[in-house]
């Protein structure tokens, strides 16, 4: 079953498709985002707020999020731990 991750403001991403979550403040990340925007492979989930994280998916799409990278990774880890506990019970 697909697990969906809330990346802020009611936007969700399938956790099975996430390859990496990187901070937006580096020059390589900004170049990657610009290239994805130019090719139509960027999804802006910031709702007009400042981009703080870039979620890279296995389908060459990227998702821009206004949440901190640490917040996103904590949510993914929390979902994983809850699922693992439910499986073991």
Z-matrix of the N, CA and C atoms (Angstrom, degrees):
N
C 1 1.452
C 2 1.526 1 109.17
N 3 1.309 2 116.12 1 139.35
C 4 1.458 3 121.14 2 -179.00
C 5 1.522 4 110.81 3 -73.26
N 6 1.323 5 116.03 4 136.64
C 7 1.461 6 120.95 5 175.00
C 8 1.517 7 107.49 6 -106.68
N 9 1.305 8 115.32 7 131.06
C 10 1.446 9 120.78 8 -177.86
C 11 1.525 10 109.25 9 -103.86
N 12 1.329 11 115.65 10 139.67
C 13 1.458 12 123.12 11 -178.53
C 14 1.518 13 108.96 12 -111.30
N 15 1.324 14 116.81 13 125.79
C 16 1.460 15 122.00 14 176.29
C 17 1.532 16 108.25 15 -74.48
N 18 1.334 17 116.60 16 116.45
C 19 1.467 18 121.05 17 -179.88
C 20 1.520 19 111.15 18 -103.80
N 21 1.330 20 116.07 19 15.98
C 22 1.456 21 121.71 20 174.47
C 23 1.514 22 113.74 21 110.50
N 24 1.344 23 114.90 22 139.42
C 25 1.461 24 123.67 23 172.64
C 26 1.522 25 112.76 24 59.51
N 27 1.323 26 116.42 25 37.58
C 28 1.449 27 121.22 26 176.37
C 29 1.519 28 115.02 27 80.81
N 30 1.301 29 118.10 28 6.63
C 31 1.467 30 122.23 29 178.59
C 32 1.523 31 109.12 30 -95.63
N 33 1.329 32 116.41 31 139.27
C 34 1.458 33 120.87 32 -178.09
C 35 1.529 34 111.09 33 -130.94
N 36 1.335 35 114.94 34 154.53
C 37 1.465 36 122.51 35 178.74
C 38 1.525 37 107.60 36 -131.54
N 39 1.324 38 116.20 37 142.36
C 40 1.462 39 121.90 38 176.49
C 41 1.534 40 108.40 39 -70.24
N 42 1.325 41 117.75 40 120.28
C 43 1.473 42 121.14 41 -177.13
C 44 1.520 43 112.67 42 -65.51
N 45 1.331 44 117.49 43 -25.10
C 46 1.468 45 120.50 44 178.86
C 47 1.523 46 112.02 45 -67.83
N 48 1.313 47 117.90 46 -20.03
C 49 1.463 48 122.48 47 -176.54
C 50 1.525 49 113.31 48 -95.70
N 51 1.341 50 118.17 49 -8.90
C 52 1.466 51 121.30 50 -176.80
C 53 1.522 52 110.56 51 -75.67
N 54 1.334 53 115.71 52 127.37
C 55 1.460 54 121.99 53 176.54
C 56 1.525 55 109.57 54 -100.35
N 57 1.346 56 116.61 55 -42.43
C 58 1.461 57 120.66 56 -178.08
C 59 1.523 58 109.90 57 -156.10
N 60 1.333 59 114.63 58 156.09
C 61 1.462 60 122.16 59 172.29
C 62 1.523 61 105.84 60 -126.99
N 63 1.337 62 116.72 61 119.29
C 64 1.465 63 120.83 62 -176.98
C 65 1.512 64 110.31 63 -124.82
N 66 1.321 65 113.99 64 155.95
C 67 1.467 66 120.04 65 176.50
C 68 1.520 67 109.43 66 -72.44
N 69 1.308 68 115.69 67 147.05
C 70 1.456 69 120.91 68 -176.99
C 71 1.525 70 113.25 69 -82.49
N 72 1.321 71 117.91 70 -17.30
C 73 1.470 72 120.61 71 -168.82
C 74 1.531 73 115.76 72 -76.60
N 75 1.325 74 119.40 73 -1.27
C 76 1.469 75 119.90 74 178.10
C 77 1.528 76 110.42 75 -91.64
N 78 1.315 77 116.35 76 153.10
C 79 1.465 78 121.45 77 -179.82
C 80 1.535 79 111.94 78 -62.45
N 81 1.340 80 119.84 79 -42.85
C 82 1.466 81 118.72 80 178.13
C 83 1.531 82 112.86 81 -61.10
N 84 1.333 83 117.33 82 -38.78
C 85 1.466 84 120.42 83 178.73
C 86 1.524 85 110.17 84 -64.82
N 87 1.312 86 117.13 85 -41.41
C 88 1.466 87 120.80 86 179.43
C 89 1.527 88 111.30 87 -65.19
N 90 1.332 89 117.48 88 -38.21
C 91 1.470 90 120.64 89 176.65
C 92 1.526 91 110.57 90 -65.93
N 93 1.321 92 116.55 91 -40.67
C 94 1.459 93 121.48 92 179.19
C 95 1.537 94 110.44 93 -62.95
N 96 1.325 95 116.37 94 -42.28
C 97 1.464 96 120.93 95 178.63
C 98 1.521 97 110.31 96 -64.12
N 99 1.315 98 117.81 97 -44.23
C 100 1.463 99 120.64 98 -179.65
C 101 1.527 100 110.91 99 -63.08
N 102 1.326 101 116.96 100 -41.78
C 103 1.465 102 120.60 101 178.01
C 104 1.533 103 110.82 102 -63.33
N 105 1.327 104 116.80 103 -40.24
C 106 1.464 105 120.72 104 179.12
C 107 1.528 106 110.84 105 -67.39
N 108 1.316 107 117.12 106 -38.47
C 109 1.470 108 120.32 107 177.51
C 110 1.525 109 110.10 108 -64.43
N 111 1.316 110 116.28 109 -42.79
C 112 1.468 111 120.80 110 -179.63
C 113 1.530 112 112.01 111 -62.82
N 114 1.337 113 116.97 112 -34.20
C 115 1.463 114 120.68 113 -177.90
C 116 1.533 115 112.65 114 -95.18
N 117 1.331 116 116.83 115 1.61
C 118 1.460 117 120.22 116 178.32
C 119 1.509 118 114.38 117 77.29
N 120 1.330 119 117.52 118 22.96
C 121 1.466 120 121.33 119 -177.75
C 122 1.523 121 112.76 120 -110.63
N 123 1.332 122 116.60 121 19.86
C 124 1.463 123 120.90 122 178.56
C 125 1.525 124 109.34 123 -112.00
N 126 1.319 125 115.41 124 136.24
C 127 1.455 126 122.00 125 175.74
C 128 1.520 127 107.26 126 -115.11
N 129 1.325 128 116.72 127 118.02
C 130 1.453 129 121.34 128 -178.07
C 131 1.525 130 109.43 129 -92.02
N 132 1.340 131 116.55 130 106.58
C 133 1.460 132 122.14 131 179.55
C 134 1.520 133 111.27 132 -107.15
N 135 1.339 134 117.06 133 25.37
C 136 1.464 135 120.87 134 -176.83
C 137 1.520 136 113.19 135 -87.86
N 138 1.331 137 117.47 136 -12.97
C 139 1.463 138 121.73 137 -176.68
C 140 1.533 139 111.61 138 55.12
N 141 1.326 140 116.93 139 37.38
C 142 1.456 141 121.95 140 176.86
C 143 1.518 142 115.22 141 85.09
N 144 1.300 143 117.41 142 1.97
C 145 1.467 144 120.88 143 179.32
C 146 1.519 145 110.14 144 -91.71
N 147 1.327 146 115.69 145 173.78
C 148 1.454 147 121.25 146 -178.53
C 149 1.535 148 110.71 147 -67.46
N 150 1.328 149 116.39 148 133.09
C 151 1.464 150 121.24 149 177.28
C 152 1.523 151 109.54 150 -73.19
N 153 1.327 152 116.46 151 128.01
C 154 1.466 153 121.27 152 178.81
C 155 1.522 154 112.57 153 -117.85
N 156 1.351 155 116.97 154 -24.91
C 157 1.463 156 120.91 155 -178.32
C 158 1.516 157 110.87 156 -138.04
N 159 1.332 158 113.87 157 150.83
C 160 1.451 159 121.51 158 175.83
C 161 1.528 160 107.13 159 -121.34
N 162 1.332 161 116.33 160 123.22
C 163 1.453 162 121.89 161 179.08
C 164 1.524 163 106.96 162 -102.60
N 165 1.316 164 115.96 163 120.10
C 166 1.461 165 121.77 164 -179.01
C 167 1.522 166 107.72 165 -99.31
N 168 1.342 167 115.98 166 129.24
C 169 1.460 168 120.17 167 -178.46
C 170 1.523 169 110.46 168 -107.83
N 171 1.315 170 115.43 169 166.38
C 172 1.462 171 119.97 170 -178.05
C 173 1.527 172 112.97 171 -75.72
N 174 1.296 173 119.05 172 -5.57
C 175 1.453 174 122.23 173 177.85
C 176 1.515 175 112.17 174 -100.42
N 177 1.323 176 118.51 175 23.39
C 178 1.466 177 124.85 176 -178.82
C 179 1.518 178 113.57 177 62.78
N 180 1.316 179 117.64 178 16.50
C 181 1.462 180 121.43 179 174.52
C 182 1.527 181 107.32 180 -97.89
N 183 1.330 182 115.32 181 151.04
C 184 1.455 183 118.94 182 173.06
C 185 1.525 184 108.32 183 -125.15
N 186 1.325 185 114.81 184 147.86
C 187 1.451 186 121.53 185 -180.00
C 188 1.519 187 107.12 186 -119.03
N 189 1.334 188 115.95 187 127.83
C 190 1.460 189 121.54 188 178.50
C 191 1.523 190 108.27 189 -93.71
N 192 1.324 191 116.16 190 132.88
C 193 1.460 192 121.01 191 -177.81
C 194 1.520 193 110.64 192 -128.59
N 195 1.324 194 115.63 193 147.57
C 196 1.458 195 121.68 194 176.58
C 197 1.530 196 111.36 195 -87.48
N 198 1.337 197 117.11 196 -2.61
C 199 1.462 198 120.54 197 178.16
C 200 1.522 199 110.75 198 -84.77
N 201 1.314 200 116.02 199 152.56
C 202 1.457 201 121.45 200 175.81
C 203 1.530 202 109.47 201 -67.68
N 204 1.310 203 116.37 202 150.12
C 205 1.462 204 122.20 203 178.68
C 206 1.524 205 110.70 204 -56.79
N 207 1.316 206 117.02 205 -40.44
C 208 1.467 207 121.55 206 -179.37
C 209 1.526 208 111.13 207 -63.20
N 210 1.320 209 117.49 208 -37.32
C 211 1.461 210 121.74 209 179.53
C 212 1.522 211 110.24 210 -65.50
N 213 1.326 212 116.20 211 -44.23
C 214 1.459 213 120.46 212 -179.71
C 215 1.522 214 111.00 213 -64.24
N 216 1.328 215 117.23 214 -46.16
C 217 1.468 216 119.89 215 -178.88
C 218 1.527 217 111.30 216 -66.00
N 219 1.331 218 117.44 217 -34.77
C 220 1.468 219 120.53 218 177.02
C 221 1.522 220 110.29 219 -65.53
N 222 1.323 221 117.28 220 -38.78
C 223 1.467 222 120.20 221 178.11
C 224 1.525 223 111.34 222 -66.30
N 225 1.319 224 117.02 223 -40.72
C 226 1.466 225 120.25 224 177.37
C 227 1.527 226 109.66 225 -64.03
N 228 1.322 227 117.54 226 -45.73
C 229 1.467 228 121.37 227 -179.89
C 230 1.522 229 110.85 228 -63.87
N 231 1.303 230 117.97 229 -38.80
C 232 1.468 231 121.80 230 178.75
C 233 1.506 232 111.63 231 -64.26
N 234 1.321 233 118.10 232 -42.34
C 235 1.461 234 121.79 233 177.43
C 236 1.516 235 110.66 234 -63.75
N 237 1.333 236 116.59 235 -40.63
C 238 1.459 237 121.18 236 -179.77
C 239 1.520 238 110.61 237 -63.76
N 240 1.343 239 116.42 238 -45.67
C 241 1.459 240 120.28 239 -178.80
C 242 1.523 241 111.35 240 -65.09
N 243 1.339 242 117.75 241 -41.87
C 244 1.464 243 120.74 242 179.24
C 245 1.530 244 110.48 243 -63.55
N 246 1.315 245 117.28 244 -41.66
C 247 1.459 246 121.15 245 179.71
C 248 1.507 247 111.88 246 -66.10
N 249 1.336 248 115.98 247 -38.23
C 250 1.463 249 120.68 248 -179.62
C 251 1.525 250 110.21 249 -67.81
N 252 1.327 251 117.82 250 -40.79
C 253 1.469 252 120.97 251 178.94
C 254 1.512 253 110.62 252 -65.69
N 255 1.329 254 117.53 253 -42.14
C 256 1.473 255 120.45 254 -179.43
C 257 1.529 256 110.01 255 -65.21
N 258 1.298 257 117.93 256 -35.63
C 259 1.458 258 121.98 257 179.72
C 260 1.526 259 111.21 258 -66.43
N 261 1.342 260 116.47 259 -37.59
C 262 1.453 261 121.48 260 -176.73
C 263 1.531 262 112.72 261 -78.22
N 264 1.306 263 118.27 262 -18.07
C 265 1.480 264 120.97 263 -176.43
C 266 1.482 265 112.40 264 -82.73
